[in-house]
Amino acid sequence: GQRRARDRHLEKRRDAVMPRLTPGALAGLPAAVRRPTYDLGRIQPGILHFGPGAFHRVHQAWYVDQLLQRDSRWGIAGVSLHSPGVRDALQPQDGLYALAVQDEAPSIEVIGSLRELVVATDDPAAVVRRLADSRLAVVTLTVTEKGYCLTTAGSLDQSHPDVVRDLATPDAPASVLGYIVAGLRQRRVLG
């Protein structure tokens, strides 16, 4: 209770000093900050990415952002299997975030390629629906090695608790592999 109230207080103070990054705030950014030139409202997820952590956001999401300048079909639906941290941080910003590039000439870019963020444990059906969506063309992952549920020899660890659950209840997946299989199964059902 007290921690949550303190966090809300700090967030309000931060927003008073530095307004939150939102689509409406883009026009007010300094001219040196690169921002999306595409219509954020027209972007549809064509990519589902498991593990939208920092590595994904500074690499793949940046590349996709460059592509969106020319082709609106490649927005990203980000899925975290367990942690709501990225969703909770970016949802109030409509998925927008700033990328600071420390190069010979440092720069700041606003990235808009993350158009949807879902936490699988909060809404597993939404993940399967997105995977089954005919507009989705690519599934990518940046998960830890234990997220692949492999044995030390590199094969599927059928004794892994998430794999055991996926095999017993395929309509209620627990692992990234279980979600992919459930999504493919639903795509087949939908034709």
Salt bridges, closest charged atoms under 4 A:
ASP7 OD1 - ARG6 NH2 3.58
GLU11 OE2 - ARG20 NH2 3.01
ASP15 OD1 - ARG14 NH2 2.59
ASP65 OD2 - ARG34 NH2 2.85
ASP71 OD2 - ARG73 NH2 2.53
ASP88 OD1 - ARG87 NH2 2.89
ASP94 OD2 - ARG115 NH2 2.95
GLU109 OE1 - ARG34 NH2 3.01
GLU116 OE1 - ARG130 NH2 2.52
ASP122 OD2 - ARG87 NH1 2.74
ASP133 OD2 - ARG130 NH1 2.97
ASP133 OD2 - ARG135 NH2 2.85
ASP171 OD1 - ARG185 NH1 3.72
